[in-house]
Amino acid sequence: MPSGTDGLSETPELEAAAWLPQSSHSAPELRSSFASALSPGYGWPGDDGPAGMSPNSRPSSLSLVSAAGPSGAFSDSICPDGQSLGHEMLPVRSYSSPAIAGVEPARPDKISPLASSSSHDHADFALAESADEAPGEAELRILRLHRDDCQQWRAASSPLVAELPYLFGFLPDDAVPRVRAALDANLVFHKDGCAADLRSIVFEHLGETDRLRVLTRIRNACSHPPLDQPGFVVLSDVDDTILPGHDVLQIAGSDRSWHLDGRLYPGVSRLHHELRAGLREAYGGDYSVMLTARPAFLAKPLATKLRRLAGLKAPRMSILPGQGGGVKVALNLFRVLTGTYSTLGQTKVKRLLEYAQLFPEFAGRFLFIGDDGQADAEAAEEMLRLTLPAVWTGARRKLIPSVAGPAGPLPLIAFVAVHAVQQGDSYAVPSRKRDAIVKQLRARFPPLPSHARGAGVGVEGQYHRFFYFEDYEDLAQQLAAAGWISEKQCQAIWLAARRDRSPDLLGLARACDLRGLRTAISLVSETIDEGDEAEMDAFCQAGALLPEVVAAHVRLAVPPVGTTQIVLKMLRARARSSTGAELRFPPTGGAEAAMVGSAGGAGAAVQPASPSLLLHDLGKARPQAHQVSQAGPSGAGGPQPSEWTTDSDGVLRLPWPCEVLCCAGARPALDLCSPFGGAWGRCFLILDSATGATRDSAVAEVSLVGPWDCPDASAVFGDLALSVHFR
């Protein structure tokens, strides 16, 4: 077999042709026919193939037929225009790369059939008789193997790793970017938690020959987007960039400028949407890329943690992890704790270069958003230097990054933006130092010229390549001023950030907070039609819960002038516990009967004990039972009690004005309590000027929810009827 360095042939066509049998055709004719039948991914840039055929041309049809002969051996024939070579040949291409972690290198005679529906022991299948049909089977096979990768414990045992280089060669040009995006962003994970994605397969599990075949196929099949097409490939760090990191040791991140409950920074989802601008929408949906220092086996939780960015119905996201392995993870932990981030930054630059080789047509459209807490600021300068040369060097056609010069190749990265981490009341990097860094990097990497800016919308000389920002509204303004996004896009990001800063709709609905929910809905409803999938879903869920939240509130009309007291009389009440026990008013005796007035001795009367109502403010610490004040208005000029309870007749008397009803931030709750202690159900009181509020001498009927701080409005524990009187 003709071979080059390390056993690799100088051209894969000649190496594969060495496997062809002898026939009536001359060797040059066979080699020419075989090279013609190969898709462009099996050639190399600059290989002209047969005389008169361009490197990217292909025969009008291609047949691949496998049939079991009498001995059970497969006979494979590949030839242009469906012609049979007339001889058996075993492998149609050779694999001289070493085995991958115990997996035998894939050969056509070792690969399971693409059409797996046959019940025969031997695979009798035909991909197709035309080039248009054959690649469809290859595409389905790749996607099926990728889907089934979640059943594999690790990538080393994955059939996809073994078959991908072979199947990739039979994809038509229009299927290559589609399959590439599916492998990159469909969020399939092995059982060990590592992503079964294209980058890890190509750069961690394929041999060099197979890797170059896949990369070449991508390079030949994927064309550059038009210059006037907007959009970027958005790569972003996660902790302190998408949302604050919140572990105890602050290993993941240390920013404290936003909630630590898993909510994304205001405006970040919309900014990603505006920057992507549908650049890869045609390949199954556009998506962002997470470039994180987390080891590969911790990547899987990000799919759930960042579901708002990935989408809800058909989530798509690419995850480029940091170094894996127990020792490397321990070393990274030590570097974080000691503030040594250079290695973490180098890993991110390496991942970026690998990813750029998988998407070479987007050179100049990559951008990175990080923070100044862990290595991102250090990696920013190196990223701005990177280019993806158009020249493939060496016999193996490796991609070599280089520094862009005045007449050199275009920059790989359009721009880098760094989030200023806020630790308490101060920033990790003071503003004066941040300004100096911006000035220094912008001088070293000047704005891009018009022919290199790709997807921007501004004017010549404005396209700065480095930004330092405090929040995403700030970044949107800077990008609009530099020309990377339009003023309309900037406004959309600002409105989205405003929605994100409003109270959490679902949280308010689940907490049964009618006043807060109404306020939040009024703020969000103005621009919700521009919201993302997660915003729309939360808005719809909160809207669905709104009737149940309203049903759990006693909505009192504002008492007229001259009112000094609000009297609430319990007419009937019913609540059921999780064990099936029931509490009623008026009491029905039986299990609810109790001895009262036992101080009267043996002759004391026996009567059923009555449940009571307790009004208290959830915004304050709940006092002990012995601190509860009896009904009645407070003394003149004295402080009002923090709680009120009904008398023996089930009457609750509240002074007017009542602090618990009138104070901003107060959350009055009305609990139905057992005579033996403990609340069985809860409703809420608010003052309401809207139509339908309960007025003087009217009856209010409400649902009772669970007696805890965040009840489920849809879980009804009972009901309560009250008469309302203003005196």
URURZI-V40507 format. One record per pair of residues at least 4 apart in sequence whose ideal C-beta (glycine too) atoms are under 7 Angstrom apart, sorted by the first residue. I is the first residue (numbers start at 1). GAP is how many residues later the second one is. D is the distance in whole Angstrom. If there is no record, write none. Layout:
BEGIN
i->{I	I}
gap->{GAP	GAP}
d->{D	D}
END
This chain:
BEGIN
i->{1	1	1	2	2	2	2	3	3	3	4	4	4	4	5	7	8	8	9	9	10	11	11	11	12	12	12	13	13	13	13	13	13	14	14	15	16	16	16	16	17	17	17	19	19	19	19	19	20	20	20	21	21	21	23	23	23	25	25	27	28	29	30	31	32	32	33	33	33	34	34	35	35	36	36	36	36	36	37	37	37	37	37	38	38	38	39	39	39	39	40	40	40	40	40	41	41	41	41	41	41	41	42	42	43	43	43	44	44	45	45	45	47	48	49	49	53	56	58	59	59	60	61	61	61	61	61	62	62	62	63	63	64	64	64	65	65	66	66	66	66	67	67	68	68	68	68	69	69	72	74	75	76	76	76	76	77	77	78	79	79	79	82	90	91	91	91	92	95	95	95	95	96	97	97	97	97	97	98	99	99	99	100	100	100	100	101	102	103	103	103	104	106	106	106	106	106	106	108	111	111	112	113	113	113	114	114	114	114	114	115	115	118	118	118	120	127	127	128	128	128	130	131	131	134	134	135	135	135	135	135	136	137	138	138	138	138	139	139	139	139	140	141	141	142	142	142	142	143	143	144	145	145	145	145	146	146	146	146	146	146	147	149	149	149	149	149	150	150	150	152	152	152	152	153	153	153	153	154	154	154	155	155	155	155	155	155	155	156	158	159	160	160	161	161	161	163	164	164	164	165	165	165	165	168	168	169	169	171	171	171	173	175	176	176	176	176	176	177	177	177	178	178	178	179	180	180	180	180	181	181	181	181	182	182	183	183	184	184	184	185	185	185	185	186	187	187	187	187	188	189	189	189	189	189	190	190	192	193	193	193	193	194	194	194	194	195	195	195	195	197	197	198	198	199	199	199	199	199	200	200	201	201	202	202	202	202	203	203	206	206	206	207	208	208	209	210	211	212	212	212	213	214	215	215	216	216	217	218	218	219	222	223	224	225	225	225	227	230	230	231	231	231	231	231	231	232	232	232	232	232	232	232	232	233	233	233	233	233	233	234	234	234	234	234	234	235	235	235	235	235	235	236	236	236	236	236	236	237	237	237	237	237	237	237	238	238	238	238	239	239	239	240	240	240	240	240	240	240	240	240	241	241	241	241	242	242	242	242	242	243	243	243	243	244	244	244	244	244	245	245	245	245	245	246	247	247	249	250	251	251	253	254	254	254	255	255	255	256	256	256	257	258	259	262	264	264	264	265	265	266	266	266	266	266	267	267	267	267	267	267	267	267	268	268	269	269	269	269	269	270	270	270	270	270	271	271	271	271	271	272	272	272	273	274	274	274	274	275	276	276	278	279	279	280	280	281	281	284	285	285	287	287	287	288	288	289	289	289	290	290	290	290	290	290	291	291	291	291	291	292	292	292	293	293	293	293	293	293	294	294	294	294	295	295	295	295	295	296	296	297	299	299	301	302	302	303	303	303	306	306	307	307	307	308	308	309	310	310	310	311	311	311	312	312	312	313	320	320	322	322	322	323	323	323	324	325	326	327	328	329	330	331	332	332	333	334	335	335	335	335	336	341	341	341	341	342	342	342	343	344	344	344	345	345	345	345	346	347	348	348	348	349	349	349	349	350	351	352	352	353	353	353	355	356	356	356	356	356	357	360	362	363	363	363	364	364	364	364	364	364	365	365	365	366	366	366	367	367	367	368	368	368	369	370	370	370	370	371	371	371	371	372	372	372	372	372	372	372	373	373	375	376	376	377	379	380	380	380	380	381	381	383	383	384	384	384	384	384	384	385	386	386	386	387	387	387	387	387	387	387	387	388	388	388	389	389	389	390	392	393	393	394	402	404	404	404	410	411	414	415	415	415	415	415	416	416	417	417	417	418	419	420	420	420	420	420	420	421	421	422	423	427	429	429	430	431	432	433	434	434	435	436	437	437	438	438	438	439	440	441	441	442	442	445	445	447	447	447	447	447	448	448	448	448	450	453	456	456	456	457	457	457	458	458	458	458	458	459	462	462	463	463	463	464	467	467	469	469	469	470	472	472	472	473	473	473	473	474	475	476	476	476	476	476	477	477	478	479	479	480	480	480	480	485	485	486	487	488	489	490	491	492	492	493	494	495	495	495	496	497	498	499	499	499	499	502	502	502	503	503	503	504	505	505	505	505	505	505	505	505	506	506	506	506	507	508	508	508	508	509	509	509	509	509	510	510	511	512	512	512	512	512	512	513	514	514	514	514	514	514	515	515	516	517	517	517	517	518	519	520	521	521	524	524	528	528	528	531	531	531	533	534	535	536	537	538	539	540	541	542	545	545	545	546	547	548	548	548	549	551	551	552	552	552	552	552	552	553	553	553	553	554	554	554	554	554	554	554	555	555	555	555	555	556	556	556	556	556	556	557	557	557	557	558	558	559	559	559	559	560	563	563	563	564	564	565	565	565	565	565	565	566	566	566	566	567	567	567	567	568	568	568	569	569	569	569	570	570	570	570	570	571	571	571	571	572	572	573	573	573	573	573	573	574	574	574	574	575	575	575	575	575	575	575	576	576	576	576	577	577	583	583	583	584	584	585	585	585	587	587	587	587	588	589	589	592	592	593	593	593	594	594	595	596	596	597	597	598	600	609	610	610	611	611	611	611	612	612	612	613	613	613	613	613	613	614	614	614	614	614	615	615	615	615	615	615	616	616	616	616	617	617	617	617	617	618	618	618	619	619	619	620	623	623	623	623	628	628	629	629	629	630	631	631	631	631	631	632	633	634	634	634	634	634	640	640	644	644	646	646	646	647	654	657	658	659	660	660	661	661	661	668	668	669	669	670	670	670	670	671	671	671	672	672	672	672	672	672	673	673	674	674	679	680	680	680	681	681	681	681	681	682	682	682	682	682	683	683	683	683	688	689	694	694	694	696	696	696	697	698	699	699	699	700	700	701	701	702	702	703	703	704	704	704	704	704	705	705	705	705	705	705	706	706	706	706}
gap->{14	17	93	7	12	13	16	4	5	6	4	5	6	391	390	89	88	201	5	6	385	4	33	36	4	30	201	4	18	21	22	25	30	4	17	79	18	76	77	78	13	14	17	70	71	72	73	75	10	14	69	66	67	68	62	63	64	4	5	4	4	4	4	4	4	18	4	46	47	4	44	14	15	13	14	17	23	44	22	25	41	42	43	4	5	131	19	130	131	178	15	16	177	180	181	127	128	172	175	176	179	180	127	171	4	6	12	172	353	174	347	352	8	7	4	6	4	164	73	21	22	21	20	21	68	69	70	18	69	72	19	66	14	63	70	12	61	8	10	57	59	8	57	4	6	54	56	4	6	50	35	13	13	16	32	33	7	8	14	4	5	6	47	19	16	17	18	16	10	11	12	114	113	8	110	111	112	113	109	4	5	6	56	61	105	107	55	54	53	58	59	6	4	5	56	57	59	60	58	52	55	4	5	10	12	11	13	23	24	27	10	22	5	6	7	4	7	10	5	6	9	4	4	41	4	36	4	35	36	37	40	4	4	4	29	32	33	4	32	36	40	4	4	26	4	22	25	37	4	39	4	4	14	15	18	14	36	37	40	42	50	41	9	11	39	41	47	38	39	40	5	6	38	39	4	37	38	39	36	38	40	6	35	39	41	45	46	50	49	38	4	4	41	40	44	45	4	4	37	50	41	45	48	49	46	49	44	48	4	5	8	48	4	4	41	42	45	46	4	45	106	4	105	106	4	4	18	38	178	4	99	102	103	4	102	14	15	13	14	134	102	131	132	133	130	116	123	128	130	8	4	5	6	7	111	4	6	105	104	105	106	107	6	102	103	105	5	101	104	124	4	121	4	160	4	121	155	156	159	4	5	4	5	4	9	12	156	8	151	4	5	8	4	4	188	4	4	4	4	184	185	4	4	4	142	4	181	4	4	140	141	139	138	137	4	54	136	227	47	225	45	46	47	48	134	224	43	44	47	133	134	135	182	223	46	56	126	129	132	133	38	41	42	54	55	133	54	56	117	131	132	133	5	6	52	54	55	133	4	54	55	132	133	134	139	4	52	54	64	6	13	14	4	5	13	14	15	131	133	179	181	128	129	130	178	22	23	26	64	67	19	20	21	22	9	11	12	14	16	5	7	8	9	10	14	4	5	88	4	82	85	120	119	167	169	118	166	167	166	167	168	165	7	4	43	4	5	44	206	207	205	206	231	234	235	4	205	206	209	226	229	230	233	4	204	4	39	40	227	263	4	222	223	226	262	4	201	204	205	222	4	16	37	259	211	215	218	219	92	10	12	8	7	86	6	7	4	5	32	29	31	29	30	31	21	29	29	31	66	12	16	27	28	29	30	29	57	60	61	77	27	29	30	29	39	51	54	81	82	4	5	27	28	26	27	28	29	34	25	28	27	20	22	4	4	17	7	12	14	4	11	5	8	227	224	226	8	5	6	7	4	5	222	221	222	225	220	31	35	10	22	25	5	9	24	4	4	4	4	4	4	4	4	4	12	4	4	5	6	8	9	38	4	33	34	37	4	33	36	4	4	30	31	4	30	33	34	4	4	4	27	31	4	30	33	34	4	4	4	31	4	33	48	4	4	7	10	32	56	42	28	4	25	47	49	46	47	48	50	88	90	49	89	90	46	47	48	46	47	48	15	45	48	48	6	10	48	49	5	47	48	50	4	5	46	48	49	56	57	48	55	4	4	42	41	4	4	36	38	86	4	60	30	33	29	32	57	61	81	82	18	15	26	27	14	15	17	21	22	23	24	25	11	21	24	11	13	20	19	5	5	7	4	6	4	5	7	42	41	40	49	50	51	52	69	49	50	50	52	58	50	50	7	9	14	48	49	50	6	7	5	5	4	4	5	4	4	4	4	4	34	4	4	4	31	4	28	30	4	4	4	25	22	24	20	21	14	15	16	17	18	4	5	15	17	10	10	7	27	28	26	28	29	4	5	24	25	26	24	20	21	19	20	21	18	8	11	5	6	9	4	4	21	25	4	20	21	24	4	4	4	9	14	17	18	4	13	4	5	6	5	6	7	10	4	5	4	4	4	4	4	4	4	38	4	4	4	32	35	4	4	4	25	28	32	36	18	21	22	5	13	17	4	4	12	15	16	19	33	34	37	4	32	35	36	4	5	8	9	12	8	33	36	40	204	200	202	199	37	40	172	193	199	201	4	4	35	36	39	170	172	4	171	4	4	25	29	32	4	4	4	4	21	4	15	7	8	11	4	5	8	4	4	4	4	4	4	4	4	4	4	4	168	169	4	4	4	165	166	164	151	152	131	132	150	151	153	161	130	131	133	149	116	129	131	140	146	148	168	131	133	137	138	139	129	131	132	137	138	168	131	136	137	138	129	131	4	7	97	167	166	93	163	164	92	163	68	88	89	90	91	162	88	90	92	160	84	86	158	160	84	154	156	81	82	153	154	15	43	76	80	152	128	150	151	152	13	149	11	12	38	99	145	147	8	10	144	145	8	97	105	106	129	142	143	4	6	141	142	4	103	28	91	97	4	8	25	26	65	5	21	22	23	4	4	19	16	17	13	15	16	15	81	11	11	13	7	8	6	4	66	40	65	61	62	63	64	33	34	61	32	33	39	57	58	59	14	29	31	57	59	28	29	37	45	53	55	6	26	27	53	25	43	49	50	51	49	51	91	46	47	48	22	4	5	19	20	15	17	12	14	15	15	13	14	16	21	22	21	22	4	5	6	7	21	15	19	8	10	4	5	6	4	4	5	4	4	6	8	7	24	26	16	17	13	15	12	13	14	15	8	11	36	7	8	9	32	46	48	5	6	4	6	28	27	37	38	23	24	26	36	37	22	23	24	25	29	19	20	21	37	5	4	4	6	30	28	29	30	28	26	22	23	24	22	24	18	20	17	18	13	16	12	13	14	15	16	6	7	8	10	11	12	5	6	9	11}
d->{7	5	7	5	6	7	6	5	6	6	5	5	5	6	7	5	6	6	5	3	6	7	7	7	6	6	7	6	7	7	4	7	7	7	7	6	7	6	4	6	6	4	5	6	7	5	7	6	5	6	6	4	6	5	6	6	5	4	5	6	6	6	6	6	6	4	6	6	6	7	7	5	6	6	5	6	6	5	6	6	5	6	5	4	6	7	6	5	6	7	7	5	7	4	6	6	5	6	6	2	6	7	5	6	5	6	6	6	6	7	5	7	6	6	5	6	5	6	6	4	6	6	6	5	6	5	5	7	5	6	4	5	6	5	6	6	5	5	5	6	6	6	6	6	6	3	7	6	6	7	5	4	6	6	5	7	5	5	5	4	6	5	6	6	4	6	6	5	4	7	6	7	6	6	2	6	5	6	6	6	6	6	6	6	5	7	3	7	6	6	5	7	6	6	4	5	7	5	6	5	6	7	7	3	5	7	6	4	6	4	4	6	6	6	6	6	4	5	3	4	7	7	7	7	7	6	6	5	5	4	6	6	6	6	5	4	5	6	6	5	6	6	6	6	6	7	5	6	6	6	6	7	6	4	6	6	7	6	7	6	7	7	5	6	5	6	4	6	6	7	5	5	5	7	6	6	5	6	5	5	7	6	6	7	6	6	7	5	7	7	6	6	7	6	5	7	5	6	6	7	7	4	5	6	5	5	7	6	4	5	6	4	6	6	6	6	4	6	6	5	5	7	5	7	6	6	6	6	7	6	6	4	5	5	6	6	4	6	5	5	5	4	6	5	7	5	7	6	6	4	6	7	6	6	5	5	5	6	4	7	7	5	7	4	5	7	6	7	5	5	7	7	6	6	6	6	6	6	6	5	7	5	6	5	5	6	7	7	5	4	4	7	7	6	7	7	7	6	6	6	6	6	7	6	6	6	7	6	6	6	5	5	6	5	4	7	7	7	4	5	6	4	6	3	7	5	5	6	7	5	7	5	6	6	7	7	6	5	6	5	5	5	6	5	7	6	4	5	7	6	7	5	6	6	6	6	7	4	4	6	6	7	4	6	5	5	6	5	7	3	4	4	6	5	4	7	4	4	5	7	5	6	6	5	5	6	7	6	6	7	7	7	5	6	6	5	7	5	6	7	3	2	7	7	4	5	5	7	4	7	5	6	6	6	5	7	5	6	6	6	6	4	6	5	7	5	6	6	7	6	7	6	4	4	5	6	4	6	7	5	5	3	6	7	5	7	6	6	7	5	6	6	5	3	7	6	5	7	6	5	6	5	6	7	6	4	6	6	7	5	7	5	6	7	5	7	6	5	7	6	5	4	5	6	6	6	4	6	7	6	7	6	7	5	7	5	5	6	7	7	7	6	6	4	7	5	7	6	7	5	6	6	6	6	6	6	4	5	4	4	6	5	5	6	5	6	6	7	7	6	7	6	6	7	7	4	6	4	6	4	5	6	5	5	6	6	7	4	6	7	7	5	4	6	6	6	7	6	6	6	6	7	6	6	6	6	6	4	6	6	6	7	6	5	4	6	6	7	6	7	7	6	4	7	4	4	4	6	6	6	7	5	7	5	5	6	7	6	6	6	7	7	6	7	7	7	6	5	6	5	6	6	4	6	5	5	6	7	6	6	5	6	5	6	6	5	7	6	5	5	6	6	5	5	3	7	6	7	5	6	4	5	7	4	5	6	6	6	5	4	6	6	6	6	5	6	6	4	6	7	7	6	5	6	6	6	7	5	6	7	5	5	4	6	6	5	5	7	4	6	6	5	7	7	5	7	6	5	6	4	7	6	6	7	5	6	5	5	7	7	7	4	7	7	7	7	6	4	6	6	5	6	5	6	6	6	7	5	7	4	5	6	7	5	5	7	6	7	6	6	5	6	6	6	7	6	6	5	6	6	6	4	6	6	5	6	6	6	4	5	7	4	5	4	7	5	5	5	5	5	6	7	5	4	6	6	1	7	6	5	4	6	6	7	5	6	5	4	4	6	5	6	6	6	7	7	6	5	7	6	6	7	5	4	6	6	6	6	4	5	5	7	6	4	4	6	7	6	7	7	7	6	6	6	6	7	7	5	7	6	6	7	5	6	7	7	5	5	6	6	6	4	6	6	7	5	7	7	5	6	4	6	5	6	6	6	5	5	4	6	6	4	4	6	7	6	6	5	5	5	6	6	5	5	6	6	5	6	5	7	6	7	5	6	6	7	7	6	6	7	6	6	7	5	6	7	7	5	3	5	7	6	6	6	6	6	6	6	6	6	7	6	5	7	6	6	7	4	5	5	6	4	5	6	6	5	5	6	7	5	6	7	7	6	5	7	5	6	6	6	4	7	5	6	6	6	7	6	6	7	7	4	6	4	6	6	4	6	6	5	7	5	5	7	6	7	6	6	7	6	6	5	4	5	7	6	6	6	4	6	4	5	6	6	5	7	5	6	6	6	4	6	7	4	6	6	6	5	7	4	6	5	7	5	7	5	5	6	5	5	4	4	6	5	3	7	5	7	6	5	6	5	6	5	6	7	6	5	6	5	4	7	5	7	5	5	6	6	7	5	7	4	6	6	6	6	5	7	6	3	4	7	6	6	6	6	6	6	5	5	7	5	5	6	7	6	7	6	5	5	5	6	5	6	7	6	5	6	7	4	6	7	5	5	6	6	4	5	6	6	5	5	6	4	7	6	6	5	5	3	6	6	7	6	7	6	6	4	6	4	5	7	5	6	6	6	5	6	6	5	6	5	5	5	5	6	5	5	5	6	6	6	7	4	6	5	7	5	7	6	4	5	6	7	5	5	6	7	6	7	5	5	6	4	7	7	7	3	7	6	4	5	6	6	7	4	7	5	7	6	6	4	7	5	4	5	7	6	4	6	6	6	7	5	5	6	7	5	7	5	5	6	7	5	4	6	6	4	7	6	7	7	6	4	6	6	6}
END
